[in-house]
Amino acid sequence: MEVRDYIMKFPPRWRGVFAPLSKNHQPIAGADSWLLESREGTLACHSYNRSSSHSDPVDWKGFVDSLCEKEPTEVEGQLVFLPRILLFPVNIQRNTIAFLSQRSSEIPMPCLEKLLDSLRNCAIPDEWTKHHLRTMQDFVCRKQCQSAGPAGNCLSRLTRSSRGIFESVCRQVGDTDRSREEGGGFMLQFDWPPEASSSNQIPCQHSRCFVAETESLDTLKRAFVHPESIALSSKEGESKTEWKISTAVHSDSPEIIEIEDSPPSSPMEVEIVSVQNVPEKSSEKSPGAHETIDAVTMDKLTSLKAVLANYTSGKSISPESVKVLIECPMDQMEAACDILDLDSAPAAGLAALAQQLAGFSLELSHSSAAILARKCFGQQIQDLTQTAPRSLLTAVVSLAKAFPKPTIEGVLLPALAREGPLGTAGPHQCDLVVKVLKEALTNESQVYLLSKLLSVQTLHWSDEMTGLFQAALACKLELDNHTLETFVAALEHHGHWQRSCAKFAKLLLAVVNRFSKQISGASLAALQRLADANQTFLKKALLTAIKRVKG
């Protein structure tokens, strides 16, 4: 059976979600938009108020039941029955599990349990899918442990003196837990690396308890002082019963109980080994990341770090120093960049590094180059509060010339996103992207950048974005018919809010004049509607240009 045959077995209202989930770019954002549209109508997707009291309830049960339903298939000559989700291509499996993981709080708990049970002991080759299953199982465990509540009514039976001791112990344990959680909680973003630690730090005895990878805590132990006895008063009489608890631990501290840090094995037998996809943004450094680097490579990275930190203008970095990055495996590149501390390296040193890396453009993989680009310039560009210095611009341009697409994915697109949706970046970030587009990118790379922007359904169209597209058209951009139609569709989509913007009207006029011989009838009709709704002084010029194209 083909994919479409399996999709037709889902409830009719859920079949459309597989269109965004089958894409490789922003599948989760697309699925979220689809879900919002299916619940609240098409217009709700374009409104800023996304909470509607009239939205239809989501049939999560029907969707999850269809994912879990067993399908017969042949594996190595034998007939086996697998959950339907495992018969989809790997990217759809991954994106579907990620979508459900982010929506865990909305999905009924029995549905999540059923999905996890159906995939238990199944062979799941994709590391990101495993990561999201772990996230989902962690969520289920926390919810079930919270709903279980306190065991019995023991606290009410404690005497006054024993209750004070008990509450003191609870405070000490709580302080230890909070100290472990400092520095950031667990994040359910699809583009974040699997090494992110779980927020479920306390091993519980629930049958489906999820325990994430154990962090290296060195000497940190959870310990508390245990009293010799706790007195419980019986409701039926005045007699008291003393519960003796063994204190047989280390001989040098008999009153300290140390709780083992080693968690029990998870029922979901999933092991995360390495990262197969490159996350777009990660501000956190994985604990123990340096442990994956061997001693020889560590020495070379340390030497390169010293060269970058003490770099002075006019000097060059030797190719041998840079070769350690070229030879570094992709799954260790993140750790290598953390060792180099590229965020704090001077821009002049990064420019020299980029020039040397350009000589290895055929040897450095796309994924590794994207990680390097993000680590080198991502944070510096995000932090810009004024026009980028020439040294930083030169460095980004050098890298973009050698690795255009990795630089677009690792630096330019995140720069346009900043801390919100794509397109919400400040003027200084957009100004840098425009300069890189003009100075470094070829027509093919410019089209690639614009295609990436236009494919994002949540794109926020600002004046800076209008200026970016104007700059691209000024470079005599050549677009294929499909990209041009997508561009015009995006213009029409955002044109309602830009109808009184003269800058947007200039962009429309540039599109009509630049692609007059290439515009299809449907695109020309869309441009006609935009011109009719325009409220600027350029409306007459727009209508005249469109009339001339129509002949």
C-alpha positions in Angstrom: 0.0 0.0 0.0 1.1 3.5 -0.7 1.1 6.5 1.8 -2.1 7.9 0.4 -3.9 4.6 1.0 -2.9 4.8 4.7 -4.0 8.4 4.9 -7.4 7.6 3.6 -7.9 5.3 6.6 -7.8 8.3 8.9 -10.9 10.3 9.9 -11.7 12.7 7.1 -11.0 15.9 9.1 -7.5 14.6 10.0 -6.3 13.7 6.5 -5.2 17.3 5.7 -2.7 17.4 8.5 -0.4 15.1 6.6 0.2 17.8 3.9 2.3 20.0 6.3 3.7 17.0 8.2 5.2 15.6 5.0 7.3 18.7 4.4 10.9 19.0 5.5 10.7 22.8 6.4 8.6 24.0 9.3 6.3 21.0 9.4 5.2 21.6 13.0 4.3 25.3 12.3 2.4 24.2 9.3 0.5 21.5 11.2 -0.4 24.1 13.9 -1.7 26.5 11.3 -3.7 23.7 9.7 -5.2 22.7 13.1 -6.1 26.3 13.9 -7.8 26.7 10.5 -9.7 23.4 10.8 -11.0 24.4 14.2 -11.8 28.1 13.8 -11.9 28.7 10.0 -9.5 30.2 7.5 -9.8 33.8 8.7 -8.7 32.8 12.2 -5.3 31.8 10.9 -4.7 35.4 9.9 -6.0 37.1 13.0 -4.0 38.0 16.0 -6.6 36.7 18.5 -6.2 32.9 18.3 -8.4 32.0 21.3 -11.9 31.5 20.2 -14.7 30.2 22.4 -16.6 28.9 19.4 -13.8 26.7 18.1 -14.7 23.0 17.5 -13.2 20.4 19.9 -10.4 18.4 18.4 -11.0 14.7 18.0 -7.6 13.6 19.3 -8.9 10.1 20.0 -9.8 9.4 16.4 -6.4 10.6 15.2 -4.4 8.6 17.8 -6.5 5.5 17.3 -5.8 5.6 13.5 -2.1 6.0 14.2 -2.0 3.0 16.5 -4.2 0.7 14.5 -2.2 -2.4 13.5 -1.6 -3.0 9.8 -0.2 -6.2 8.3 3.1 -5.9 6.5 6.0 -8.1 5.5 9.3 -7.8 7.2 12.2 -10.1 6.1 9.8 -12.5 4.6 7.5 -12.7 7.6 4.0 -11.3 8.2 4.0 -8.9 11.1 1.5 -6.3 12.4 2.8 -2.8 13.0 1.2 0.4 14.2 0.1 2.4 11.1 2.4 5.3 12.0 5.4 3.1 11.5 4.4 2.4 7.9 4.7 6.1 7.0 8.0 7.6 5.7 10.5 8.4 8.4 10.0 12.2 8.1 6.2 11.9 8.5 6.8 9.6 11.6 9.1 12.1 13.1 7.0 15.2 12.4 3.8 13.5 13.6 5.3 12.5 16.9 6.8 16.0 17.3 3.4 17.5 16.6 1.7 15.4 19.2 4.5 15.9 21.7 4.1 19.7 21.5 0.3 19.3 21.9 0.6 16.8 24.8 -1.2 19.2 27.2 -4.3 19.2 24.9 -4.4 15.5 24.2 -6.4 13.2 26.6 -4.0 11.2 28.8 -5.5 7.8 27.6 -4.6 8.7 24.0 -1.0 9.5 24.9 -0.8 6.2 26.9 -2.2 4.2 24.0 0.3 5.7 21.5 3.2 5.0 23.8 2.0 1.4 24.4 1.6 0.7 20.7 5.2 1.8 20.0 6.7 0.1 23.0 9.4 -2.5 22.0 9.0 -1.4 18.3 12.2 -0.7 16.3 12.4 3.1 15.8 15.5 4.0 13.8 15.1 7.8 13.8 16.8 9.5 16.8 14.6 12.5 16.7 11.5 10.3 16.8 12.9 8.6 19.9 13.6 11.9 21.5 10.0 13.1 21.1 8.7 9.8 22.4 10.8 10.2 25.5 9.4 13.8 25.9 5.9 12.5 25.6 6.5 9.7 28.0 8.0 12.1 30.5 4.9 14.3 30.3 2.6 11.3 30.9 4.6 10.2 33.9 4.6 13.6 35.5 0.9 14.0 35.0 0.1 10.6 36.4 2.4 11.2 39.4 0.8 14.5 40.1 -2.8 13.1 39.8 -1.9 10.3 42.2 -1.6 12.8 45.1 -0.2 12.1 48.5 -0.2 8.4 49.5 -2.9 7.9 52.1 -3.6 10.3 54.9 -0.3 9.8 56.8 0.5 13.5 57.3 -2.6 14.1 59.3 -1.6 11.3 61.7 1.8 12.8 62.6 2.3 14.3 66.0 3.1 17.9 66.3 6.8 17.3 66.9 7.2 14.7 64.2 5.3 16.9 61.7 7.9 19.6 62.1 10.7 17.2 61.4 8.9 15.8 58.4 8.2 19.2 56.9 11.9 20.1 57.4 12.9 17.0 55.4 10.5 18.0 52.6 12.0 21.5 52.4 15.6 20.1 52.2 14.6 17.7 49.4 12.7 20.5 47.6 15.7 22.8 47.8 17.9 20.1 46.2 15.4 19.6 43.4 15.2 23.3 42.7 19.0 23.6 42.6 19.2 20.9 40.0 16.6 22.6 37.8 18.4 26.0 37.8 19.6 27.2 34.4 16.5 26.3 32.3 13.7 23.9 32.1 12.8 21.3 29.6 11.9 22.6 26.2 9.5 20.9 23.8 10.8 22.5 20.6 11.3 20.3 17.6 14.5 21.9 16.6 16.2 21.4 20.0 18.8 18.7 20.4 17.9 15.3 22.0 20.6 15.9 24.7 18.4 18.4 26.5 17.8 17.1 30.0 14.4 16.1 31.3 12.6 18.1 33.9 11.4 14.9 35.5 14.4 14.7 37.9 12.8 12.6 40.6 12.6 8.9 39.8 9.1 7.6 40.6 7.7 4.2 40.8 5.0 4.6 38.2 4.9 1.8 35.7 5.3 4.2 32.8 7.9 6.4 34.5 10.2 8.1 32.0 13.7 8.9 33.0 15.9 10.9 30.7 19.6 10.5 30.3 21.4 10.8 33.6 23.4 14.0 33.9 26.9 14.0 35.3 26.2 15.4 38.8 29.8 14.8 40.2 29.5 15.0 43.9 25.9 16.3 44.1 23.7 13.9 46.1 20.2 14.3 47.4 20.5 13.9 51.2 18.5 14.6 54.2 18.9 14.2 58.0 16.7 11.4 59.2 15.4 11.4 62.7 15.7 8.4 64.9 11.9 7.9 64.9 8.6 9.5 63.8 5.6 9.1 66.1 2.2 8.4 64.6 -0.9 8.9 66.7 -3.7 6.3 66.2 -7.2 7.6 65.6 -8.7 4.7 67.5 -6.8 5.2 70.7 -4.2 7.3 72.4 -1.4 4.8 72.0 1.5 5.8 69.8 3.3 3.7 67.4 6.9 4.4 66.5 8.1 3.6 63.0 11.7 2.8 63.0 13.6 3.4 59.7 16.9 1.8 59.1 19.9 4.2 58.9 22.4 1.7 57.7 24.4 3.8 55.3 28.0 5.0 55.3 29.6 4.4 58.6 31.1 7.9 58.8 27.7 9.6 58.6 25.1 7.2 60.0 22.3 9.8 60.0 22.6 10.7 56.3 20.6 8.7 53.7 21.9 9.2 50.2 19.5 8.6 47.4 21.0 6.8 44.3 21.3 9.0 41.3 21.1 6.1 38.9 17.6 6.0 37.5 15.7 2.8 36.8 15.5 1.7 33.2 12.7 3.1 31.2 10.0 0.7 29.8 10.3 2.5 26.5 13.6 0.9 25.4 14.8 3.9 23.4 18.4 4.9 23.3 19.5 8.3 21.9 22.9 7.9 20.4 23.5 11.0 18.2 21.9 13.9 16.5 21.0 13.3 12.9 19.5 16.6 12.1 21.0 20.0 12.7 18.9 22.2 15.1 18.5 25.8 13.9 19.1 27.4 17.3 20.4 26.2 20.6 21.6 28.5 23.3 22.3 25.7 25.7 25.5 23.6 25.9 25.0 20.0 26.5 26.4 18.7 29.8 29.4 16.5 29.2 29.6 17.5 25.5 33.4 17.8 25.8 33.6 14.1 26.7 32.9 13.2 23.1 36.1 14.9 21.9 39.3 12.9 22.1 42.5 14.3 23.7 44.3 15.0 20.4 41.4 16.9 18.9 40.9 18.8 22.2 44.5 20.0 22.1 44.1 21.3 18.5 40.8 23.0 19.4 42.4 24.7 22.4 45.2 26.0 20.2 42.8 27.3 17.7 40.8 29.0 20.5 43.9 30.8 21.7 44.6 31.9 18.1 41.1 33.4 17.7 41.1 35.0 21.1 44.5 36.8 20.5 43.9 37.5 16.8 45.2 40.9 15.5 44.2 42.4 12.2 46.5 41.7 9.2 47.5 38.2 10.3 46.2 35.0 8.9 45.2 31.7 10.5 47.1 28.7 9.2 45.1 26.1 7.3 46.5 23.4 9.6 44.8 25.1 12.6 41.5 25.1 10.8 41.7 21.6 9.5 40.6 20.3 12.9 37.1 21.6 12.2 37.1 20.1 8.7 37.9 16.7 10.1 35.4 17.0 13.0 32.4 14.6 12.6 29.0 16.4 12.3 27.8 14.9 15.6 30.7 16.4 17.4 30.7 19.8 15.7 28.4 21.4 18.3 30.8 20.4 21.1 33.8 21.6 19.1 32.2 25.0 18.7 31.4 25.2 22.4 35.1 24.5 23.2 36.2 27.3 20.8 33.7 29.6 22.5 33.0 31.3 19.1 30.3 33.6 20.6 32.9 35.6 22.3 35.6 35.5 19.6 36.5 38.9 18.0 34.9 39.6 14.7 38.2 40.0 13.0 39.3 36.5 14.1 36.0 35.1 12.8 36.6 36.8 9.5 40.0 35.2 9.2 38.5 31.8 10.2 35.8 32.2 7.5 38.4 33.0 4.9 40.4 29.8 5.7 37.2 27.7 5.8 36.4 28.9 2.3 39.4 26.9 1.0 37.7 23.7 2.3 34.2 24.4 0.8 34.2 21.0 -0.9 35.3 19.1 2.2 33.0 20.5 4.9 29.5 19.0 4.9 26.4 21.1 4.6 25.2 20.2 8.2 28.6 20.9 9.8 28.9 24.2 7.9 25.4 25.3 9.1 26.4 24.5 12.7 29.6 26.5 12.3 27.9 29.4 10.8 25.3 29.6 13.6 27.9 29.2 16.3 30.1 31.9 14.8 27.6 34.6 14.1 24.2 33.7 15.3 24.4 35.3 18.8 26.4 38.3 17.7 23.8 39.2 15.0 20.9 38.6 17.4 22.5 41.0 19.9 22.9 43.9 17.4 21.5 47.2 18.6 23.1 49.3 15.9 24.4 48.9 12.4 26.7 45.8 12.2 30.4 46.7 12.2 32.2 46.2 9.0 34.4 43.4 10.5 31.3 41.4 11.3 29.8 42.0 7.9 33.0 41.0 6.2 33.2 37.8 8.2 29.6 36.8 7.3 30.1 37.7 3.6 33.2 35.5 3.5 31.4 32.6 4.9 28.3 33.1 2.7 30.4 33.1 -0.4 32.0 29.8 0.5 28.9 28.1 2.1 25.8 30.0 0.8 23.0 27.6 1.8 24.4 26.6 5.2 24.9 30.3 6.0 21.3 31.0 5.0 20.0 28.2 7.2 22.4 28.8 10.1 22.6 32.6 10.2 20.3 34.6 7.9 17.0 32.9 8.6 17.5 32.8 12.4 18.6 36.5 12.2 15.3 37.4 10.6 13.4 35.4 13.2 15.2 36.8 16.3 13.0 36.0 19.3 9.7 35.8 17.6 8.1 34.5 14.3 10.2 34.8 11.1 10.1 38.4 9.9 10.0 40.1 13.4 13.8 40.9 13.5 14.9 44.4 14.1 16.2 46.9 11.4 19.8 46.2 12.1 19.4 42.4 11.6 17.5 43.0 8.4 20.1 45.5 7.2 22.8 42.9 7.6 20.9 40.3 5.7 20.3 42.7 2.9 24.0 43.5 2.6 24.9 39.9 2.6 22.3 39.2 0.0 23.8 41.9 -2.3 27.5 41.2 -1.7 27.7 37.4 -1.3 24.8 35.5 -2.7 24.4 34.4 -6.3 21.0 34.4 -8.0 20.5 30.7 -7.1 21.2 31.4 -3.4 19.0 34.5 -3.4 16.1 32.4 -4.8 16.8 29.8 -2.1 16.6 32.4 0.6 13.4 33.9 -0.7 11.9 30.4 -1.2 12.6 29.6 2.4 11.0 32.8 3.6 7.9 32.3 1.4 7.4 28.7 2.6 6.9 29.8 6.2 3.2 30.1 6.8 3.7 32.2 10.0 5.9 34.8 8.2 5.4 38.2 9.8 5.5 40.8 7.0 7.1 44.0 8.2 8.6 47.1 6.5 12.0 45.4 6.9 10.8 42.3 5.0 9.4 44.6 2.2 12.9 46.2 2.0 14.5 42.8 1.8 12.4 41.7 -1.2 13.0 45.0 -2.9 16.7 44.6 -2.5 16.5 41.1 -4.0 14.5 42.4 -7.0 17.1 45.2 -7.5 19.7 42.5 -8.0 17.9 41.4 -11.1 16.5 38.3 -9.5 15.5 35.5 -11.8 12.6 33.4 -10.5 11.1 30.3 -11.9 7.4 30.2 -12.5 6.5 28.3 -9.4 8.5 30.6 -7.1 7.0 33.7 -8.8 3.5 32.4 -8.2 4.3 31.6 -4.6 5.8 35.2 -4.3 2.6 36.8 -5.7 0.4 34.6 -3.5 2.4 35.8 -0.4 2.0 39.4 -1.6 -1.7 39.0 -1.8 -1.9 37.2 1.5 -0.2 40.1 3.3 -1.4 42.9 1.1 -4.6 43.5 3.2 -2.5 44.9 6.0 -0.1 46.7 3.7 -2.5 48.5 1.4 -1.7 51.9 2.8 2.1 51.3 2.8 3.9 53.2 0.0 7.0 50.9 0.4 4.8 47.8 -0.3 3.2 49.5 -3.3 6.7 50.2 -4.7 7.4 46.4 -4.3 4.2 45.5 -6.2 5.2 47.9 -9.0 8.7 46.4 -9.1 7.2 42.9 -9.4 4.9 43.9 -12.3 7.7 45.7 -14.2 10.3 43.1 -13.5 8.3 40.0 -14.4 5.8 41.4 -16.9 6.6 38.7 -19.5 6.5 35.9 -17.0 3.4 36.6 -14.9 0.6 34.0 -15.3 -3.0 34.9 -15.6 -3.8 33.9 -12.0 -0.9 36.0 -10.6 -1.9 39.0 -12.7 -5.4 38.7 -11.4 -4.0 38.7 -7.8 -1.9 41.8 -8.6 -5.0 43.5 -10.0 -6.8 42.9 -6.8 -3.9 44.3 -4.8 -3.8 47.4 -7.0 -7.5 48.0 -6.7 -7.3 47.8 -2.9 -4.1 50.0 -2.7 -4.6 53.3 -0.9 -1.3 55.1 -1.7 -0.3 57.6 -4.3 1.2 54.8 -6.4 -2.2 53.2 -7.1 -2.6 54.8 -10.5 0.9 53.8 -11.6 0.1 50.2 -10.5 -3.1 50.0 -12.4 -1.4 51.5 -15.5 1.4 49.0 -15.3 -1.0 46.0 -15.0 -3.1 47.3 -17.8 0.0 47.5 -20.0 0.9 43.9 -19.2 -2.6 42.7 -20.1 -2.1 44.4 -23.4 
